[in-house]
Amino acid sequence: MREVIAAIFMIAGLVIFLVSILGIFRFKYVLNRMHAAALGDTLGLGFVIIGLIILGINVFASLKLFLIILFFWMSGPIATHSIAKVEILTNKNFEERVREK
């Protein structure tokens, strides 16, 4: 039963990764692509690692996997925000894009 639950979590994570990849290729604007990539990384990786934690027998390995999730959930949004801020500050056409919508 534990293997089935772990497989469901890992398959859900892989589906989220695939949707994220589709979003990266479909969106035209760089900030939209970054948003799709960041959500896919955070949520997809979270589901895959939760599946691995459920599947794992060793407590120390599960703790390490939990720390990986924690690290990605803290560093991913910060890195994405920093890259988006640099793109906004260096893009000369950003104000025109905002006015168009």
Phi and psi restraints in degrees (range 20) as a CNS / XPLOR table:
assign (resid 1 and name C) (resid 2 and name N)
       (resid 2 and name CA) (resid 2 and name C) 1.0 -63.8 20.0 2
assign (resid 2 and name N) (resid 2 and name CA)
       (resid 2 and name C) (resid 3 and name N) 1.0 -36.9 20.0 2
assign (resid 2 and name C) (resid 3 and name N)
       (resid 3 and name CA) (resid 3 and name C) 1.0 -66.8 20.0 2
assign (resid 3 and name N) (resid 3 and name CA)
       (resid 3 and name C) (resid 4 and name N) 1.0 -35.2 20.0 2
assign (resid 3 and name C) (resid 4 and name N)
       (resid 4 and name CA) (resid 4 and name C) 1.0 -67.2 20.0 2
assign (resid 4 and name N) (resid 4 and name CA)
       (resid 4 and name C) (resid 5 and name N) 1.0 -44.5 20.0 2
assign (resid 4 and name C) (resid 5 and name N)
       (resid 5 and name CA) (resid 5 and name C) 1.0 -64.3 20.0 2
assign (resid 5 and name N) (resid 5 and name CA)
       (resid 5 and name C) (resid 6 and name N) 1.0 -42.7 20.0 2
assign (resid 5 and name C) (resid 6 and name N)
       (resid 6 and name CA) (resid 6 and name C) 1.0 -63.2 20.0 2
assign (resid 6 and name N) (resid 6 and name CA)
       (resid 6 and name C) (resid 7 and name N) 1.0 -40.5 20.0 2
assign (resid 6 and name C) (resid 7 and name N)
       (resid 7 and name CA) (resid 7 and name C) 1.0 -64.5 20.0 2
assign (resid 7 and name N) (resid 7 and name CA)
       (resid 7 and name C) (resid 8 and name N) 1.0 -38.1 20.0 2
assign (resid 7 and name C) (resid 8 and name N)
       (resid 8 and name CA) (resid 8 and name C) 1.0 -62.7 20.0 2
assign (resid 8 and name N) (resid 8 and name CA)
       (resid 8 and name C) (resid 9 and name N) 1.0 -44.6 20.0 2
assign (resid 8 and name C) (resid 9 and name N)
       (resid 9 and name CA) (resid 9 and name C) 1.0 -63.7 20.0 2
assign (resid 9 and name N) (resid 9 and name CA)
       (resid 9 and name C) (resid 10 and name N) 1.0 -43.2 20.0 2
assign (resid 9 and name C) (resid 10 and name N)
       (resid 10 and name CA) (resid 10 and name C) 1.0 -69.0 20.0 2
assign (resid 10 and name N) (resid 10 and name CA)
       (resid 10 and name C) (resid 11 and name N) 1.0 -37.8 20.0 2
assign (resid 10 and name C) (resid 11 and name N)
       (resid 11 and name CA) (resid 11 and name C) 1.0 -67.1 20.0 2
assign (resid 11 and name N) (resid 11 and name CA)
       (resid 11 and name C) (resid 12 and name N) 1.0 -38.7 20.0 2
assign (resid 11 and name C) (resid 12 and name N)
       (resid 12 and name CA) (resid 12 and name C) 1.0 -62.5 20.0 2
assign (resid 12 and name N) (resid 12 and name CA)
       (resid 12 and name C) (resid 13 and name N) 1.0 -40.5 20.0 2
assign (resid 12 and name C) (resid 13 and name N)
       (resid 13 and name CA) (resid 13 and name C) 1.0 -63.1 20.0 2
assign (resid 13 and name N) (resid 13 and name CA)
       (resid 13 and name C) (resid 14 and name N) 1.0 -41.2 20.0 2
assign (resid 13 and name C) (resid 14 and name N)
       (resid 14 and name CA) (resid 14 and name C) 1.0 -67.2 20.0 2
assign (resid 14 and name N) (resid 14 and name CA)
       (resid 14 and name C) (resid 15 and name N) 1.0 -37.1 20.0 2
assign (resid 14 and name C) (resid 15 and name N)
       (resid 15 and name CA) (resid 15 and name C) 1.0 -64.1 20.0 2
assign (resid 15 and name N) (resid 15 and name CA)
       (resid 15 and name C) (resid 16 and name N) 1.0 -40.8 20.0 2
assign (resid 15 and name C) (resid 16 and name N)
       (resid 16 and name CA) (resid 16 and name C) 1.0 -64.5 20.0 2
assign (resid 16 and name N) (resid 16 and name CA)
       (resid 16 and name C) (resid 17 and name N) 1.0 -39.0 20.0 2
assign (resid 16 and name C) (resid 17 and name N)
       (resid 17 and name CA) (resid 17 and name C) 1.0 -61.2 20.0 2
assign (resid 17 and name N) (resid 17 and name CA)
       (resid 17 and name C) (resid 18 and name N) 1.0 -42.6 20.0 2
assign (resid 17 and name C) (resid 18 and name N)
       (resid 18 and name CA) (resid 18 and name C) 1.0 -65.3 20.0 2
assign (resid 18 and name N) (resid 18 and name CA)
       (resid 18 and name C) (resid 19 and name N) 1.0 -40.4 20.0 2
assign (resid 18 and name C) (resid 19 and name N)
       (resid 19 and name CA) (resid 19 and name C) 1.0 -65.2 20.0 2
assign (resid 19 and name N) (resid 19 and name CA)
       (resid 19 and name C) (resid 20 and name N) 1.0 -37.6 20.0 2
assign (resid 19 and name C) (resid 20 and name N)
       (resid 20 and name CA) (resid 20 and name C) 1.0 -64.2 20.0 2
assign (resid 20 and name N) (resid 20 and name CA)
       (resid 20 and name C) (resid 21 and name N) 1.0 -42.2 20.0 2
assign (resid 20 and name C) (resid 21 and name N)
       (resid 21 and name CA) (resid 21 and name C) 1.0 -63.5 20.0 2
assign (resid 21 and name N) (resid 21 and name CA)
       (resid 21 and name C) (resid 22 and name N) 1.0 -40.8 20.0 2
assign (resid 21 and name C) (resid 22 and name N)
       (resid 22 and name CA) (resid 22 and name C) 1.0 -61.1 20.0 2
assign (resid 22 and name N) (resid 22 and name CA)
       (resid 22 and name C) (resid 23 and name N) 1.0 -42.4 20.0 2
assign (resid 22 and name C) (resid 23 and name N)
       (resid 23 and name CA) (resid 23 and name C) 1.0 -64.1 20.0 2
assign (resid 23 and name N) (resid 23 and name CA)
       (resid 23 and name C) (resid 24 and name N) 1.0 -36.7 20.0 2
assign (resid 23 and name C) (resid 24 and name N)
       (resid 24 and name CA) (resid 24 and name C) 1.0 -64.1 20.0 2
assign (resid 24 and name N) (resid 24 and name CA)
       (resid 24 and name C) (resid 25 and name N) 1.0 -39.7 20.0 2
assign (resid 24 and name C) (resid 25 and name N)
       (resid 25 and name CA) (resid 25 and name C) 1.0 -82.4 20.0 2
assign (resid 25 and name N) (resid 25 and name CA)
       (resid 25 and name C) (resid 26 and name N) 1.0 -24.6 20.0 2
assign (resid 25 and name C) (resid 26 and name N)
       (resid 26 and name CA) (resid 26 and name C) 1.0 -84.8 20.0 2
assign (resid 26 and name N) (resid 26 and name CA)
       (resid 26 and name C) (resid 27 and name N) 1.0 -38.5 20.0 2
assign (resid 26 and name C) (resid 27 and name N)
       (resid 27 and name CA) (resid 27 and name C) 1.0 -73.3 20.0 2
assign (resid 27 and name N) (resid 27 and name CA)
       (resid 27 and name C) (resid 28 and name N) 1.0 146.4 20.0 2
assign (resid 27 and name C) (resid 28 and name N)
       (resid 28 and name CA) (resid 28 and name C) 1.0 -93.0 20.0 2
assign (resid 28 and name N) (resid 28 and name CA)
       (resid 28 and name C) (resid 29 and name N) 1.0 -39.8 20.0 2
assign (resid 28 and name C) (resid 29 and name N)
       (resid 29 and name CA) (resid 29 and name C) 1.0 -85.9 20.0 2
assign (resid 29 and name N) (resid 29 and name CA)
       (resid 29 and name C) (resid 30 and name N) 1.0 142.6 20.0 2
assign (resid 29 and name C) (resid 30 and name N)
       (resid 30 and name CA) (resid 30 and name C) 1.0 -63.9 20.0 2
assign (resid 30 and name N) (resid 30 and name CA)
       (resid 30 and name C) (resid 31 and name N) 1.0 -35.6 20.0 2
assign (resid 30 and name C) (resid 31 and name N)
       (resid 31 and name CA) (resid 31 and name C) 1.0 -69.8 20.0 2
assign (resid 31 and name N) (resid 31 and name CA)
       (resid 31 and name C) (resid 32 and name N) 1.0 -34.7 20.0 2
assign (resid 31 and name C) (resid 32 and name N)
       (resid 32 and name CA) (resid 32 and name C) 1.0 -66.6 20.0 2
assign (resid 32 and name N) (resid 32 and name CA)
       (resid 32 and name C) (resid 33 and name N) 1.0 -40.6 20.0 2
assign (resid 32 and name C) (resid 33 and name N)
       (resid 33 and name CA) (resid 33 and name C) 1.0 -65.4 20.0 2
assign (resid 33 and name N) (resid 33 and name CA)
       (resid 33 and name C) (resid 34 and name N) 1.0 -39.0 20.0 2
assign (resid 33 and name C) (resid 34 and name N)
       (resid 34 and name CA) (resid 34 and name C) 1.0 -64.5 20.0 2
assign (resid 34 and name N) (resid 34 and name CA)
       (resid 34 and name C) (resid 35 and name N) 1.0 -38.6 20.0 2
assign (resid 34 and name C) (resid 35 and name N)
       (resid 35 and name CA) (resid 35 and name C) 1.0 -63.6 20.0 2
assign (resid 35 and name N) (resid 35 and name CA)
       (resid 35 and name C) (resid 36 and name N) 1.0 -43.7 20.0 2
assign (resid 35 and name C) (resid 36 and name N)
       (resid 36 and name CA) (resid 36 and name C) 1.0 -63.8 20.0 2
assign (resid 36 and name N) (resid 36 and name CA)
       (resid 36 and name C) (resid 37 and name N) 1.0 -40.9 20.0 2
assign (resid 36 and name C) (resid 37 and name N)
       (resid 37 and name CA) (resid 37 and name C) 1.0 -67.3 20.0 2
assign (resid 37 and name N) (resid 37 and name CA)
       (resid 37 and name C) (resid 38 and name N) 1.0 -41.0 20.0 2
assign (resid 37 and name C) (resid 38 and name N)
       (resid 38 and name CA) (resid 38 and name C) 1.0 -67.3 20.0 2
assign (resid 38 and name N) (resid 38 and name CA)
       (resid 38 and name C) (resid 39 and name N) 1.0 -41.9 20.0 2
assign (resid 38 and name C) (resid 39 and name N)
       (resid 39 and name CA) (resid 39 and name C) 1.0 -65.8 20.0 2
assign (resid 39 and name N) (resid 39 and name CA)
       (resid 39 and name C) (resid 40 and name N) 1.0 -40.2 20.0 2
assign (resid 39 and name C) (resid 40 and name N)
       (resid 40 and name CA) (resid 40 and name C) 1.0 -64.6 20.0 2
assign (resid 40 and name N) (resid 40 and name CA)
       (resid 40 and name C) (resid 41 and name N) 1.0 -42.3 20.0 2
assign (resid 40 and name C) (resid 41 and name N)
       (resid 41 and name CA) (resid 41 and name C) 1.0 -63.7 20.0 2
assign (resid 41 and name N) (resid 41 and name CA)
       (resid 41 and name C) (resid 42 and name N) 1.0 -47.6 20.0 2
assign (resid 41 and name C) (resid 42 and name N)
       (resid 42 and name CA) (resid 42 and name C) 1.0 -68.7 20.0 2
assign (resid 42 and name N) (resid 42 and name CA)
       (resid 42 and name C) (resid 43 and name N) 1.0 -52.4 20.0 2
assign (resid 42 and name C) (resid 43 and name N)
       (resid 43 and name CA) (resid 43 and name C) 1.0 -75.7 20.0 2
assign (resid 43 and name N) (resid 43 and name CA)
       (resid 43 and name C) (resid 44 and name N) 1.0 -43.1 20.0 2
assign (resid 43 and name C) (resid 44 and name N)
       (resid 44 and name CA) (resid 44 and name C) 1.0 -63.9 20.0 2
assign (resid 44 and name N) (resid 44 and name CA)
       (resid 44 and name C) (resid 45 and name N) 1.0 -45.9 20.0 2
assign (resid 44 and name C) (resid 45 and name N)
       (resid 45 and name CA) (resid 45 and name C) 1.0 -65.1 20.0 2
assign (resid 45 and name N) (resid 45 and name CA)
       (resid 45 and name C) (resid 46 and name N) 1.0 -36.0 20.0 2
assign (resid 45 and name C) (resid 46 and name N)
       (resid 46 and name CA) (resid 46 and name C) 1.0 -62.1 20.0 2
assign (resid 46 and name N) (resid 46 and name CA)
       (resid 46 and name C) (resid 47 and name N) 1.0 -45.6 20.0 2
assign (resid 46 and name C) (resid 47 and name N)
       (resid 47 and name CA) (resid 47 and name C) 1.0 -65.3 20.0 2
assign (resid 47 and name N) (resid 47 and name CA)
       (resid 47 and name C) (resid 48 and name N) 1.0 -42.2 20.0 2
assign (resid 47 and name C) (resid 48 and name N)
       (resid 48 and name CA) (resid 48 and name C) 1.0 -64.2 20.0 2
assign (resid 48 and name N) (resid 48 and name CA)
       (resid 48 and name C) (resid 49 and name N) 1.0 -43.8 20.0 2
assign (resid 48 and name C) (resid 49 and name N)
       (resid 49 and name CA) (resid 49 and name C) 1.0 -72.2 20.0 2
assign (resid 49 and name N) (resid 49 and name CA)
       (resid 49 and name C) (resid 50 and name N) 1.0 -33.8 20.0 2
assign (resid 49 and name C) (resid 50 and name N)
       (resid 50 and name CA) (resid 50 and name C) 1.0 -62.8 20.0 2
assign (resid 50 and name N) (resid 50 and name CA)
       (resid 50 and name C) (resid 51 and name N) 1.0 -39.4 20.0 2
assign (resid 50 and name C) (resid 51 and name N)
       (resid 51 and name CA) (resid 51 and name C) 1.0 -61.8 20.0 2
assign (resid 51 and name N) (resid 51 and name CA)
       (resid 51 and name C) (resid 52 and name N) 1.0 -39.9 20.0 2
assign (resid 51 and name C) (resid 52 and name N)
       (resid 52 and name CA) (resid 52 and name C) 1.0 -68.4 20.0 2
assign (resid 52 and name N) (resid 52 and name CA)
       (resid 52 and name C) (resid 53 and name N) 1.0 -34.9 20.0 2
assign (resid 52 and name C) (resid 53 and name N)
       (resid 53 and name CA) (resid 53 and name C) 1.0 -65.4 20.0 2
assign (resid 53 and name N) (resid 53 and name CA)
       (resid 53 and name C) (resid 54 and name N) 1.0 -42.7 20.0 2
assign (resid 53 and name C) (resid 54 and name N)
       (resid 54 and name CA) (resid 54 and name C) 1.0 -63.3 20.0 2
assign (resid 54 and name N) (resid 54 and name CA)
       (resid 54 and name C) (resid 55 and name N) 1.0 -38.4 20.0 2
assign (resid 54 and name C) (resid 55 and name N)
       (resid 55 and name CA) (resid 55 and name C) 1.0 -75.5 20.0 2
assign (resid 55 and name N) (resid 55 and name CA)
       (resid 55 and name C) (resid 56 and name N) 1.0 -27.0 20.0 2
assign (resid 55 and name C) (resid 56 and name N)
       (resid 56 and name CA) (resid 56 and name C) 1.0 -69.1 20.0 2
assign (resid 56 and name N) (resid 56 and name CA)
       (resid 56 and name C) (resid 57 and name N) 1.0 146.6 20.0 2
assign (resid 56 and name C) (resid 57 and name N)
       (resid 57 and name CA) (resid 57 and name C) 1.0 -100.3 20.0 2
assign (resid 57 and name N) (resid 57 and name CA)
       (resid 57 and name C) (resid 58 and name N) 1.0 -36.9 20.0 2
assign (resid 57 and name C) (resid 58 and name N)
       (resid 58 and name CA) (resid 58 and name C) 1.0 -77.4 20.0 2
assign (resid 58 and name N) (resid 58 and name CA)
       (resid 58 and name C) (resid 59 and name N) 1.0 129.5 20.0 2
assign (resid 58 and name C) (resid 59 and name N)
       (resid 59 and name CA) (resid 59 and name C) 1.0 -69.4 20.0 2
assign (resid 59 and name N) (resid 59 and name CA)
       (resid 59 and name C) (resid 60 and name N) 1.0 -38.6 20.0 2
assign (resid 59 and name C) (resid 60 and name N)
       (resid 60 and name CA) (resid 60 and name C) 1.0 -67.7 20.0 2
assign (resid 60 and name N) (resid 60 and name CA)
       (resid 60 and name C) (resid 61 and name N) 1.0 -36.9 20.0 2
assign (resid 60 and name C) (resid 61 and name N)
       (resid 61 and name CA) (resid 61 and name C) 1.0 -65.9 20.0 2
assign (resid 61 and name N) (resid 61 and name CA)
       (resid 61 and name C) (resid 62 and name N) 1.0 -39.5 20.0 2
assign (resid 61 and name C) (resid 62 and name N)
       (resid 62 and name CA) (resid 62 and name C) 1.0 -64.7 20.0 2
assign (resid 62 and name N) (resid 62 and name CA)
       (resid 62 and name C) (resid 63 and name N) 1.0 -37.9 20.0 2
assign (resid 62 and name C) (resid 63 and name N)
       (resid 63 and name CA) (resid 63 and name C) 1.0 -64.8 20.0 2
assign (resid 63 and name N) (resid 63 and name CA)
       (resid 63 and name C) (resid 64 and name N) 1.0 -41.0 20.0 2
assign (resid 63 and name C) (resid 64 and name N)
       (resid 64 and name CA) (resid 64 and name C) 1.0 -63.3 20.0 2
assign (resid 64 and name N) (resid 64 and name CA)
       (resid 64 and name C) (resid 65 and name N) 1.0 -41.9 20.0 2
assign (resid 64 and name C) (resid 65 and name N)
       (resid 65 and name CA) (resid 65 and name C) 1.0 -64.0 20.0 2
assign (resid 65 and name N) (resid 65 and name CA)
       (resid 65 and name C) (resid 66 and name N) 1.0 -38.9 20.0 2
assign (resid 65 and name C) (resid 66 and name N)
       (resid 66 and name CA) (resid 66 and name C) 1.0 -63.7 20.0 2
assign (resid 66 and name N) (resid 66 and name CA)
       (resid 66 and name C) (resid 67 and name N) 1.0 -38.9 20.0 2
assign (resid 66 and name C) (resid 67 and name N)
       (resid 67 and name CA) (resid 67 and name C) 1.0 -66.5 20.0 2
assign (resid 67 and name N) (resid 67 and name CA)
       (resid 67 and name C) (resid 68 and name N) 1.0 -32.2 20.0 2
assign (resid 67 and name C) (resid 68 and name N)
       (resid 68 and name CA) (resid 68 and name C) 1.0 -65.0 20.0 2
assign (resid 68 and name N) (resid 68 and name CA)
       (resid 68 and name C) (resid 69 and name N) 1.0 -44.2 20.0 2
assign (resid 68 and name C) (resid 69 and name N)
       (resid 69 and name CA) (resid 69 and name C) 1.0 -59.5 20.0 2
assign (resid 69 and name N) (resid 69 and name CA)
       (resid 69 and name C) (resid 70 and name N) 1.0 -46.4 20.0 2
assign (resid 69 and name C) (resid 70 and name N)
       (resid 70 and name CA) (resid 70 and name C) 1.0 -60.8 20.0 2
assign (resid 70 and name N) (resid 70 and name CA)
       (resid 70 and name C) (resid 71 and name N) 1.0 -43.0 20.0 2
assign (resid 70 and name C) (resid 71 and name N)
       (resid 71 and name CA) (resid 71 and name C) 1.0 -62.6 20.0 2
assign (resid 71 and name N) (resid 71 and name CA)
       (resid 71 and name C) (resid 72 and name N) 1.0 -45.9 20.0 2
assign (resid 71 and name C) (resid 72 and name N)
       (resid 72 and name CA) (resid 72 and name C) 1.0 -67.9 20.0 2
assign (resid 72 and name N) (resid 72 and name CA)
       (resid 72 and name C) (resid 73 and name N) 1.0 -36.7 20.0 2
assign (resid 72 and name C) (resid 73 and name N)
       (resid 73 and name CA) (resid 73 and name C) 1.0 -69.6 20.0 2
assign (resid 73 and name N) (resid 73 and name CA)
       (resid 73 and name C) (resid 74 and name N) 1.0 -23.7 20.0 2
assign (resid 73 and name C) (resid 74 and name N)
       (resid 74 and name CA) (resid 74 and name C) 1.0 -89.9 20.0 2
assign (resid 74 and name N) (resid 74 and name CA)
       (resid 74 and name C) (resid 75 and name N) 1.0 -38.9 20.0 2
assign (resid 74 and name C) (resid 75 and name N)
       (resid 75 and name CA) (resid 75 and name C) 1.0 -87.9 20.0 2
assign (resid 75 and name N) (resid 75 and name CA)
       (resid 75 and name C) (resid 76 and name N) 1.0 -29.3 20.0 2
assign (resid 75 and name C) (resid 76 and name N)
       (resid 76 and name CA) (resid 76 and name C) 1.0 -61.0 20.0 2
assign (resid 76 and name N) (resid 76 and name CA)
       (resid 76 and name C) (resid 77 and name N) 1.0 -53.5 20.0 2
assign (resid 76 and name C) (resid 77 and name N)
       (resid 77 and name CA) (resid 77 and name C) 1.0 -63.5 20.0 2
assign (resid 77 and name N) (resid 77 and name CA)
       (resid 77 and name C) (resid 78 and name N) 1.0 -33.6 20.0 2
assign (resid 77 and name C) (resid 78 and name N)
       (resid 78 and name CA) (resid 78 and name C) 1.0 -67.1 20.0 2
assign (resid 78 and name N) (resid 78 and name CA)
       (resid 78 and name C) (resid 79 and name N) 1.0 -44.2 20.0 2
assign (resid 78 and name C) (resid 79 and name N)
       (resid 79 and name CA) (resid 79 and name C) 1.0 -65.2 20.0 2
assign (resid 79 and name N) (resid 79 and name CA)
       (resid 79 and name C) (resid 80 and name N) 1.0 -42.3 20.0 2
assign (resid 79 and name C) (resid 80 and name N)
       (resid 80 and name CA) (resid 80 and name C) 1.0 -64.3 20.0 2
assign (resid 80 and name N) (resid 80 and name CA)
       (resid 80 and name C) (resid 81 and name N) 1.0 -41.5 20.0 2
assign (resid 80 and name C) (resid 81 and name N)
       (resid 81 and name CA) (resid 81 and name C) 1.0 -63.8 20.0 2
assign (resid 81 and name N) (resid 81 and name CA)
       (resid 81 and name C) (resid 82 and name N) 1.0 -40.9 20.0 2
assign (resid 81 and name C) (resid 82 and name N)
       (resid 82 and name CA) (resid 82 and name C) 1.0 -64.5 20.0 2
assign (resid 82 and name N) (resid 82 and name CA)
       (resid 82 and name C) (resid 83 and name N) 1.0 -43.2 20.0 2
assign (resid 82 and name C) (resid 83 and name N)
       (resid 83 and name CA) (resid 83 and name C) 1.0 -66.1 20.0 2
assign (resid 83 and name N) (resid 83 and name CA)
       (resid 83 and name C) (resid 84 and name N) 1.0 -39.9 20.0 2
assign (resid 83 and name C) (resid 84 and name N)
       (resid 84 and name CA) (resid 84 and name C) 1.0 -65.3 20.0 2
assign (resid 84 and name N) (resid 84 and name CA)
       (resid 84 and name C) (resid 85 and name N) 1.0 -38.7 20.0 2
assign (resid 84 and name C) (resid 85 and name N)
       (resid 85 and name CA) (resid 85 and name C) 1.0 -64.9 20.0 2
assign (resid 85 and name N) (resid 85 and name CA)
       (resid 85 and name C) (resid 86 and name N) 1.0 -40.5 20.0 2
assign (resid 85 and name C) (resid 86 and name N)
       (resid 86 and name CA) (resid 86 and name C) 1.0 -64.3 20.0 2
assign (resid 86 and name N) (resid 86 and name CA)
       (resid 86 and name C) (resid 87 and name N) 1.0 -40.4 20.0 2
assign (resid 86 and name C) (resid 87 and name N)
       (resid 87 and name CA) (resid 87 and name C) 1.0 -64.5 20.0 2
assign (resid 87 and name N) (resid 87 and name CA)
       (resid 87 and name C) (resid 88 and name N) 1.0 -41.3 20.0 2
assign (resid 87 and name C) (resid 88 and name N)
       (resid 88 and name CA) (resid 88 and name C) 1.0 -66.6 20.0 2
assign (resid 88 and name N) (resid 88 and name CA)
       (resid 88 and name C) (resid 89 and name N) 1.0 -42.3 20.0 2
assign (resid 88 and name C) (resid 89 and name N)
       (resid 89 and name CA) (resid 89 and name C) 1.0 -71.3 20.0 2
assign (resid 89 and name N) (resid 89 and name CA)
       (resid 89 and name C) (resid 90 and name N) 1.0 -28.1 20.0 2
assign (resid 89 and name C) (resid 90 and name N)
       (resid 90 and name CA) (resid 90 and name C) 1.0 -99.4 20.0 2
assign (resid 90 and name N) (resid 90 and name CA)
       (resid 90 and name C) (resid 91 and name N) 1.0 -9.3 20.0 2
assign (resid 90 and name C) (resid 91 and name N)
       (resid 91 and name CA) (resid 91 and name C) 1.0 -86.5 20.0 2
assign (resid 91 and name N) (resid 91 and name CA)
       (resid 91 and name C) (resid 92 and name N) 1.0 118.7 20.0 2
assign (resid 91 and name C) (resid 92 and name N)
       (resid 92 and name CA) (resid 92 and name C) 1.0 -74.1 20.0 2
assign (resid 92 and name N) (resid 92 and name CA)
       (resid 92 and name C) (resid 93 and name N) 1.0 -26.4 20.0 2
assign (resid 92 and name C) (resid 93 and name N)
       (resid 93 and name CA) (resid 93 and name C) 1.0 -95.0 20.0 2
assign (resid 93 and name N) (resid 93 and name CA)
       (resid 93 and name C) (resid 94 and name N) 1.0 10.7 20.0 2
assign (resid 93 and name C) (resid 94 and name N)
       (resid 94 and name CA) (resid 94 and name C) 1.0 -65.2 20.0 2
assign (resid 94 and name N) (resid 94 and name CA)
       (resid 94 and name C) (resid 95 and name N) 1.0 -43.3 20.0 2
assign (resid 94 and name C) (resid 95 and name N)
       (resid 95 and name CA) (resid 95 and name C) 1.0 -64.8 20.0 2
assign (resid 95 and name N) (resid 95 and name CA)
       (resid 95 and name C) (resid 96 and name N) 1.0 -35.7 20.0 2
assign (resid 95 and name C) (resid 96 and name N)
       (resid 96 and name CA) (resid 96 and name C) 1.0 -66.8 20.0 2
assign (resid 96 and name N) (resid 96 and name CA)
       (resid 96 and name C) (resid 97 and name N) 1.0 -38.4 20.0 2
assign (resid 96 and name C) (resid 97 and name N)
       (resid 97 and name CA) (resid 97 and name C) 1.0 -63.6 20.0 2
assign (resid 97 and name N) (resid 97 and name CA)
       (resid 97 and name C) (resid 98 and name N) 1.0 -40.1 20.0 2
assign (resid 97 and name C) (resid 98 and name N)
       (resid 98 and name CA) (resid 98 and name C) 1.0 -68.3 20.0 2
assign (resid 98 and name N) (resid 98 and name CA)
       (resid 98 and name C) (resid 99 and name N) 1.0 -39.6 20.0 2
assign (resid 98 and name C) (resid 99 and name N)
       (resid 99 and name CA) (resid 99 and name C) 1.0 -69.0 20.0 2
assign (resid 99 and name N) (resid 99 and name CA)
       (resid 99 and name C) (resid 100 and name N) 1.0 -30.4 20.0 2
assign (resid 99 and name C) (resid 100 and name N)
       (resid 100 and name CA) (resid 100 and name C) 1.0 -63.4 20.0 2
assign (resid 100 and name N) (resid 100 and name CA)
       (resid 100 and name C) (resid 101 and name N) 1.0 -34.6 20.0 2
